[in-house]
């Protein structure tokens, strides 16, 4: 969509990169200053911010000779992880594991 009608002033808001809770997302900005966020991207950022505040206890399982970590659905949804997708694991500090996506 090239533009959208601004509900505040009636003019056309143009596509723009906006900041939403510290993250860059797509949206539209009107000359009057009103900003409209792309709803799916904003919802994902809200979910990411929620799961960042929580701690999750996960189980370690075993598939053949490999150990697996079970990732809770809320985290998978927030990171948009899909079955079969590859991620990078990195060990940090004293036993911390960081998962890198993308």
C-alpha positions, 0 to 999 in steps of 0.5 A: 500500500502506497499510503493510507488516509490519516484519521486525524487530519484526512491527508495521506500518510506515507510509508515510513520506517518507524520506531516502536518500543525501540525496534524499527518497523514498517508503518505510515507517517502523516505530515501532521505527525500521526504514525500508524504501525504495521500491526503484525510487526507491532504485535511481534515486538510486543510478544518479544518484549513479554517473553524477554521479561520471563524465565522459562524452564525447559526440558532436555530430551534425547534424539538418538545420540543428540540432546535437544532443548524443547522451546516453548511455543510462546518463544517460538512464536515470538522468534517466528521459528519454524520446524526444521529451521536452523538457528545458531547456539553459542555458549556464553559466560558460565553455562549460558546458551544464546540462540541466534536466529536469522 
